[in-house]
Amino acid sequence: MNFTGNQSIYLQITEFVKEQILLNKWQKEEKIPSVRDLAAELQVNPNTVMRAYDSLQMQGIIYNRRGIGNHVSPDAGKKILAASKEKFLQTELPAIFKNMLLLEIGFDELEQLYKSFVIEHRKK
């Protein structure tokens, strides 16, 4: 994982965990890597991973089984999708619309580009 400077590392780790869940690499009810294991894998301080895991627990994405470890919540995927969709619609889409307006890109053109994108990415 490559960290960027525009967001706190613990937030980037929370996004990484969410991505693993959405990609079905970490299944619901499955035990996820321990704080120490993930910290070693990502080469970060365990306290940073702990902060990310705490945030994910507060969001209901993961939960802790005392003495066993952290697990993916049964409805984690739904929660991640709902929050991500809301964030996209509220913050990212307005910027896209603004650029479309400035660049005179219509919905017809955008629809064709989107269809091509979907076809290409379903092949992968």
TIBA-770070 format. One record per residue (C-alpha): residue number from 1; y, x, z. Coordinates in nm, 4 decimals. Example, Ala and Ser with C-alpha at 12.3 -4.5 7.8 and 13.67 -1.06 7.14 Angstrom:
! TIBA-770070
(1 (-0.4500 1.2300 0.7800)) (2 (-0.1060 1.3670 0.7140)) 
This chain:
! TIBA-770070
(1 (0.0000 0.0000 0.0000)) (2 (0.3413 0.1323 -0.0940)) (3 (0.6216 0.0314 0.1378)) (4 (0.9706 -0.0390 0.0093)) (5 (1.2968 0.0170 0.1921)) (6 (1.4370 -0.3322 0.1454)) (7 (1.2193 -0.5054 0.4099)) (8 (1.0819 -0.4128 0.7520)) (9 (0.7364 -0.2547 0.7396)) (10 (0.5858 -0.5172 0.9699)) (11 (0.7087 -0.7916 0.7345)) (12 (0.5555 -0.6085 0.4395)) (13 (0.2284 -0.5931 0.6326)) (14 (0.2426 -0.9687 0.6992)) (15 (0.2883 -1.0227 0.3244)) (16 (-0.0061 -0.7894 0.2575)) (17 (-0.2288 -0.9910 0.4936)) (18 (-0.1184 -1.3186 0.3341)) (19 (-0.1943 -1.1763 -0.0096)) (20 (-0.5440 -1.0731 0.1004)) (21 (-0.6032 -1.4297 0.2176)) (22 (-0.4646 -1.5909 -0.0992)) (23 (-0.6765 -1.3570 -0.3138)) (24 (-0.9809 -1.4640 -0.1082)) (25 (-1.0460 -1.1057 -0.0043)) (26 (-1.0278 -1.2306 0.3560)) (27 (-1.1997 -1.5697 0.3914)) (28 (-1.1199 -1.8424 0.6451)) (29 (-1.2788 -1.7819 0.9851)) (30 (-1.3565 -1.4217 0.8779)) (31 (-1.2769 -1.1349 1.1123)) (32 (-0.9946 -0.9215 0.9766)) (33 (-0.9473 -0.5469 1.0335)) (34 (-0.8544 -0.4474 1.3855)) (35 (-0.5013 -0.3334 1.4580)) (36 (-0.6163 0.0279 1.4740)) (37 (-0.8252 0.0065 1.1564)) (38 (-0.5479 -0.1516 0.9511)) (39 (-0.2915 0.0928 1.0932)) (40 (-0.5136 0.3842 0.9901)) (41 (-0.5730 0.2336 0.6449)) (42 (-0.2018 0.1746 0.5861)) (43 (-0.0982 0.4948 0.7648)) (44 (0.1424 0.3218 1.0019)) (45 (0.1858 0.3017 1.3780)) (46 (-0.0563 0.0532 1.5410)) (47 (0.2425 -0.1122 1.7126)) (48 (0.3757 -0.2047 1.3677)) (49 (0.0487 -0.3744 1.2738)) (50 (0.0417 -0.5453 1.6146)) (51 (0.3889 -0.6854 1.5487)) (52 (0.2722 -0.8148 1.2095)) (53 (-0.0397 -0.9720 1.3619)) (54 (0.1720 -1.1347 1.6366)) (55 (0.3970 -1.2852 1.3698)) (56 (0.0961 -1.4131 1.1747)) (57 (-0.0494 -1.5681 1.4897)) (58 (0.2794 -1.7467 1.5588)) (59 (0.2662 -1.8859 1.2027)) (60 (-0.0925 -2.0039 1.2526)) (61 (-0.2247 -1.7773 0.9776)) (62 (-0.4584 -1.5811 1.2036)) (63 (-0.5941 -1.6337 1.5530)) (64 (-0.7476 -1.4082 1.8152)) (65 (-1.0919 -1.4490 1.9643)) (66 (-1.0751 -1.2666 2.2927)) (67 (-1.3008 -0.9620 2.2891)) (68 (-1.4008 -1.0191 1.9254)) (69 (-1.0814 -0.9691 1.7260)) (70 (-0.8477 -1.1474 1.4896)) (71 (-0.9738 -1.4037 1.2399)) (72 (-0.8293 -1.5964 0.9462)) (73 (-0.7338 -1.9506 1.0467)) (74 (-0.9232 -2.2307 0.8701)) (75 (-0.6051 -2.3640 0.7065)) (76 (-0.4354 -2.0271 0.6505)) (77 (-0.4329 -2.0599 0.2707)) (78 (-0.2609 -2.3989 0.2830)) (79 (-0.0013 -2.2742 0.5312)) (80 (0.0724 -1.9635 0.3244)) (81 (0.1066 -2.1637 0.0027)) (82 (0.3359 -2.4217 0.1623)) (83 (0.5651 -2.1594 0.3160)) (84 (0.5678 -1.9460 0.0010)) (85 (0.6433 -2.2447 -0.2196)) (86 (0.9301 -2.3523 0.0060)) (87 (1.0747 -2.0007 0.0084)) (88 (1.0495 -1.9761 -0.3704)) (89 (1.2139 -2.3138 -0.4282)) (90 (1.4969 -2.2469 -0.1819)) (91 (1.5783 -1.8814 -0.2487)) (92 (1.4263 -1.7450 -0.5681)) (93 (1.4406 -2.0380 -0.8092)) (94 (1.8197 -2.0822 -0.7880)) (95 (1.8628 -1.7169 -0.8935)) (96 (1.6242 -1.7722 -1.1851)) (97 (1.8161 -2.0830 -1.2916)) (98 (2.1431 -1.8908 -1.2752)) (99 (2.0043 -1.6149 -1.4988)) (100 (1.8647 -1.8733 -1.7406)) (101 (2.2076 -2.0323 -1.7644)) (102 (2.3851 -1.6995 -1.8151)) (103 (2.1314 -1.5814 -2.0727)) (104 (2.1126 -1.9206 -2.2449)) (105 (1.7380 -1.9522 -2.1952)) (106 (1.6231 -2.3113 -2.2299)) (107 (1.3213 -2.4811 -2.0777)) (108 (1.1451 -2.4942 -2.4162)) (109 (1.1578 -2.1164 -2.4459)) (110 (1.0614 -2.0756 -2.0818)) (111 (0.7668 -2.3121 -2.1205)) (112 (0.6231 -2.1065 -2.4065)) (113 (0.6633 -1.7838 -2.2094)) (114 (0.5011 -1.9433 -1.9052)) (115 (0.2027 -2.0712 -2.1055)) (116 (0.1484 -1.7231 -2.2527)) (117 (0.1740 -1.5708 -1.9062)) (118 (-0.0851 -1.8120 -1.7635)) (119 (-0.3289 -1.7483 -2.0486)) (120 (-0.2962 -1.3719 -2.0097)) (121 (-0.3375 -1.3740 -1.6316)) (122 (-0.6369 -1.6098 -1.6303)) (123 (-0.8244 -1.3504 -1.8369)) (124 (-0.7969 -1.0966 -1.5539)) 
